[in-house]
Amino acid sequence: MKEDMKIIYALNNELRFEILKLLLLQNYYACEIPLIVKRNQPTVSHQLSKLLNLGVIGVKKIGNKRLYYLLNEKIKTIMKIFENDTSKYK
């Protein structure tokens, strides 16, 4: 799949979009994201896996925790358009 199509696919899901907005602000551990987006862990994990496979986020294992971060520069630029809509996470 071409990079631009991967980005469109990543944005085409409400939860993935929320996760990307969240990661625009800062990096988060996997255990923190469900609490913030108010969704259950399996659902969030499933969408994190999709975002990882698309190459728009990255993960760093620290001990037994996973730290997620935005990886793709294009997605960072696109998500900054929606930055004002991240106030509920601050």
HELIX and SHEET records of a PDB file:
HELIX    1   1 GLU A    3  LEU A   11  1                                   9    
HELIX    2   2 GLU A   14  LEU A   25  1                                  12    
HELIX    3   3 ILE A   33  VAL A   37  1                                   5    
HELIX    4   4 GLN A   41  LEU A   54  1                                  14    
HELIX    5   5 GLU A   73  ILE A   81  1                                   9    
HELIX    6   6 GLU A   83  TYR A   89  5                                   7    
SHEET    1   A 3 TYR A  28  TYR A  29  0                                        
SHEET    2   A 3 LYS A  65  LEU A  70 -1                                        
SHEET    3   A 3 ILE A  57  ILE A  62 -1                                        
END                                                                             
